[in-house]
Amino acid sequence: MNAPERKSLARGAVAGLMLLSSLLLCGLLGALVGALTGAVGICLALGIFIGFVVGVAAVRARFPDL
């Protein structure tokens, strides 16, 4: 009988970094678009929201059992 496969303990840290990096990247892109259009606050908030959604989707795709 085989022993169950052990999962790495660093998976949570990788998932957190994936979520944080998508938040920062999309927030930065939103701020850039906002600076070009003159609506920094709204575009920054929208970029952070989109980054959260993208980050959660990426983490769920990479770690479906987390």
GUDOPA-515152 format. One record per atom (N, C-alpha, C): x negated, y negated, z; residue in one letter; atom name; residue number from 1. Coordinates in Angstrom, 1 decimal. Example, Ala and Ser with C-alpha at 12.3 -4.5 7.8 and 13.67 -1.06 7.14 Angstrom:
2
{{-13.2,5.7,7.8},a,N,1}
{{-12.3,4.5,7.8},a,CA,1}
{{-13.2,3.3,7.8},a,C,1}
{{-12.8,2.2,7.1},s,N,2}
{{-13.7,1.1,7.1},s,CA,2}
{{-12.9,0.0,7.9},s,C,2}
This chain:
66
{{-0.8,1.2,0.0},m,N,1}
{{0.0,0.0,0.0},m,CA,1}
{{-0.9,-1.2,0.0},m,C,1}
{{-0.6,-2.2,-0.9},n,N,2}
{{-1.4,-3.4,-1.0},n,CA,2}
{{-0.9,-4.4,0.0},n,C,2}
{{-1.9,-5.2,0.5},a,N,3}
{{-1.6,-6.3,1.4},a,CA,3}
{{-1.0,-7.5,0.6},a,C,3}
{{-0.1,-8.2,1.2},p,N,4}
{{0.5,-9.4,0.4},p,CA,4}
{{-0.6,-10.4,0.1},p,C,4}
{{-0.4,-11.0,-1.0},e,N,5}
{{-1.4,-12.0,-1.4},e,CA,5}
{{-1.3,-13.3,-0.5},e,C,5}
{{-2.5,-13.8,0.0},r,N,6}
{{-2.5,-14.9,0.8},r,CA,6}
{{-2.5,-16.2,0.0},r,C,6}
{{-1.7,-17.1,0.4},k,N,7}
{{-1.7,-18.4,-0.3},k,CA,7}
{{-2.7,-19.4,0.3},k,C,7}
{{-3.2,-20.2,-0.5},s,N,8}
{{-4.2,-21.2,0.0},s,CA,8}
{{-3.5,-22.2,0.9},s,C,8}
{{-4.2,-22.6,2.0},l,N,9}
{{-3.6,-23.6,2.9},l,CA,9}
{{-3.7,-25.0,2.3},l,C,9}
{{-4.5,-25.2,1.2},a,N,10}
{{-4.7,-26.5,0.6},a,CA,10}
{{-3.5,-26.9,-0.3},a,C,10}
{{-2.6,-26.0,-0.5},r,N,11}
{{-1.5,-26.3,-1.5},r,CA,11}
{{-0.6,-27.4,-1.0},r,C,11}
{{-0.4,-27.6,0.2},g,N,12}
{{0.4,-28.7,0.7},g,CA,12}
{{-0.3,-30.1,0.5},g,C,12}
{{-1.7,-30.1,0.6},a,N,13}
{{-2.4,-31.3,0.4},a,CA,13}
{{-2.4,-31.6,-1.1},a,C,13}
{{-2.5,-30.6,-2.0},v,N,14}
{{-2.5,-30.8,-3.4},v,CA,14}
{{-1.1,-31.3,-3.8},v,C,14}
{{-0.1,-30.8,-3.2},a,N,15}
{{1.3,-31.3,-3.6},a,CA,15}
{{1.5,-32.7,-3.1},a,C,15}
{{1.0,-33.1,-2.0},g,N,16}
{{1.1,-34.4,-1.5},g,CA,16}
{{0.3,-35.4,-2.4},g,C,16}
{{-0.9,-35.0,-2.8},l,N,17}
{{-1.7,-35.8,-3.7},l,CA,17}
{{-1.0,-36.0,-5.1},l,C,17}
{{-0.4,-34.9,-5.5},m,N,18}
{{0.4,-35.1,-6.8},m,CA,18}
{{1.5,-36.1,-6.7},m,C,18}
{{2.2,-36.0,-5.6},l,N,19}
{{3.3,-36.9,-5.3},l,CA,19}
{{2.8,-38.4,-5.2},l,C,19}
{{1.8,-38.5,-4.4},l,N,20}
{{1.2,-39.9,-4.2},l,CA,20}
{{0.7,-40.5,-5.5},l,C,20}
{{0.0,-39.6,-6.3},s,N,21}
{{-0.6,-40.2,-7.5},s,CA,21}
{{0.4,-40.6,-8.5},s,C,21}
{{1.5,-39.8,-8.6},s,N,22}
{{2.6,-40.2,-9.5},s,CA,22}
{{3.3,-41.5,-9.0},s,C,22}
{{3.5,-41.6,-7.7},l,N,23}
{{4.0,-42.9,-7.2},l,CA,23}
{{3.2,-44.1,-7.5},l,C,23}
{{1.9,-43.9,-7.3},l,N,24}
{{1.0,-45.0,-7.6},l,CA,24}
{{0.9,-45.4,-9.1},l,C,24}
{{0.8,-44.3,-9.9},l,N,25}
{{0.6,-44.6,-11.3},l,CA,25}
{{1.9,-45.2,-11.9},l,C,25}
{{3.1,-44.7,-11.6},c,N,26}
{{4.3,-45.3,-12.1},c,CA,26}
{{4.6,-46.6,-11.5},c,C,26}
{{4.2,-46.8,-10.2},g,N,27}
{{4.4,-48.2,-9.6},g,CA,27}
{{3.5,-49.2,-10.3},g,C,27}
{{2.2,-48.8,-10.6},l,N,28}
{{1.3,-49.7,-11.3},l,CA,28}
{{1.8,-50.0,-12.7},l,C,28}
{{2.3,-49.0,-13.4},l,N,29}
{{2.9,-49.3,-14.8},l,CA,29}
{{4.1,-50.2,-14.7},l,C,29}
{{4.9,-49.9,-13.7},g,N,30}
{{6.1,-50.8,-13.5},g,CA,30}
{{5.7,-52.2,-13.2},g,C,30}
{{4.7,-52.4,-12.4},a,N,31}
{{4.2,-53.8,-12.0},a,CA,31}
{{3.6,-54.4,-13.3},a,C,31}
{{2.9,-53.7,-14.1},l,N,32}
{{2.4,-54.2,-15.3},l,CA,32}
{{3.5,-54.7,-16.3},l,C,32}
{{4.5,-53.8,-16.5},v,N,33}
{{5.6,-54.2,-17.3},v,CA,33}
{{6.3,-55.4,-16.7},v,C,33}
{{6.5,-55.4,-15.4},g,N,34}
{{7.1,-56.6,-14.8},g,CA,34}
{{6.3,-57.8,-14.9},g,C,34}
{{5.0,-57.8,-14.9},a,N,35}
{{4.2,-59.0,-15.1},a,CA,35}
{{4.3,-59.5,-16.5},a,C,35}
{{4.5,-58.6,-17.5},l,N,36}
{{4.6,-59.0,-18.9},l,CA,36}
{{6.0,-59.6,-19.1},l,C,36}
{{7.0,-59.1,-18.4},t,N,37}
{{8.4,-59.6,-18.7},t,CA,37}
{{8.9,-60.6,-17.7},t,C,37}
{{8.1,-60.8,-16.6},g,N,38}
{{8.5,-61.8,-15.6},g,CA,38}
{{9.4,-61.3,-14.5},g,C,38}
{{9.6,-60.0,-14.4},a,N,39}
{{10.4,-59.4,-13.3},a,CA,39}
{{9.6,-58.4,-12.6},a,C,39}
{{8.6,-58.8,-11.8},v,N,40}
{{7.7,-57.9,-11.2},v,CA,40}
{{8.4,-57.1,-10.1},v,C,40}
{{9.2,-57.7,-9.3},g,N,41}
{{9.8,-56.9,-8.2},g,CA,41}
{{10.7,-55.8,-8.7},g,C,41}
{{11.6,-56.1,-9.6},i,N,42}
{{12.5,-55.1,-10.1},i,CA,42}
{{11.8,-54.0,-10.8},i,C,42}
{{10.8,-54.3,-11.7},c,N,43}
{{10.1,-53.3,-12.4},c,CA,43}
{{9.2,-52.5,-11.5},c,C,43}
{{8.7,-53.1,-10.5},l,N,44}
{{7.8,-52.3,-9.5},l,CA,44}
{{8.7,-51.3,-8.7},l,C,44}
{{9.9,-51.8,-8.3},a,N,45}
{{10.8,-50.9,-7.6},a,CA,45}
{{11.2,-49.7,-8.5},a,C,45}
{{11.5,-50.1,-9.7},l,N,46}
{{12.0,-49.0,-10.7},l,CA,46}
{{10.8,-48.1,-10.9},l,C,46}
{{9.6,-48.6,-11.1},g,N,47}
{{8.5,-47.7,-11.3},g,CA,47}
{{8.2,-46.8,-10.2},g,C,47}
{{8.3,-47.3,-8.9},i,N,48}
{{8.1,-46.4,-7.7},i,CA,48}
{{9.2,-45.4,-7.7},i,C,48}
{{10.5,-45.7,-8.0},f,N,49}
{{11.5,-44.7,-8.0},f,CA,49}
{{11.3,-43.6,-9.0},f,C,49}
{{10.9,-44.1,-10.2},i,N,50}
{{10.6,-43.1,-11.3},i,CA,50}
{{9.4,-42.2,-10.9},i,C,50}
{{8.4,-42.8,-10.3},g,N,51}
{{7.2,-42.1,-9.8},g,CA,51}
{{7.6,-41.0,-8.8},g,C,51}
{{8.5,-41.3,-7.9},f,N,52}
{{9.0,-40.4,-6.9},f,CA,52}
{{9.7,-39.2,-7.6},f,C,52}
{{10.5,-39.5,-8.6},v,N,53}
{{11.3,-38.4,-9.3},v,CA,53}
{{10.3,-37.6,-10.1},v,C,53}
{{9.4,-38.2,-10.8},v,N,54}
{{8.4,-37.5,-11.6},v,CA,54}
{{7.5,-36.6,-10.7},v,C,54}
{{7.1,-37.2,-9.5},g,N,55}
{{6.2,-36.5,-8.6},g,CA,55}
{{6.9,-35.2,-8.0},g,C,55}
{{8.2,-35.4,-7.6},v,N,56}
{{8.9,-34.2,-7.1},v,CA,56}
{{9.1,-33.2,-8.1},v,C,56}
{{9.4,-33.6,-9.4},a,N,57}
{{9.5,-32.6,-10.4},a,CA,57}
{{8.2,-31.9,-10.7},a,C,57}
{{7.1,-32.6,-10.7},a,N,58}
{{5.8,-32.0,-10.9},a,CA,58}
{{5.4,-31.0,-9.8},a,C,58}
{{5.7,-31.4,-8.6},v,N,59}
{{5.4,-30.5,-7.5},v,CA,59}
{{6.3,-29.3,-7.5},v,C,59}
{{7.6,-29.4,-7.8},r,N,60}
{{8.4,-28.3,-7.9},r,CA,60}
{{8.0,-27.3,-9.1},r,C,60}
{{7.5,-27.9,-10.1},a,N,61}
{{7.1,-27.1,-11.3},a,CA,61}
{{5.8,-26.3,-11.0},a,C,61}
{{4.9,-27.0,-10.3},r,N,62}
{{3.6,-26.4,-9.9},r,CA,62}
{{3.7,-25.4,-8.8},r,C,62}
{{4.5,-25.8,-7.8},f,N,63}
{{4.6,-24.9,-6.6},f,CA,63}
{{6.1,-24.6,-6.3},f,C,63}
{{6.7,-23.7,-7.1},p,N,64}
{{8.1,-23.4,-6.9},p,CA,64}
{{8.5,-22.8,-5.6},p,C,64}
{{7.5,-22.2,-4.9},d,N,65}
{{7.8,-21.6,-3.6},d,CA,65}
{{7.4,-22.4,-2.4},d,C,65}
{{7.0,-23.6,-2.6},l,N,66}
{{6.6,-24.5,-1.5},l,CA,66}
{{7.8,-25.1,-0.8},l,C,66}
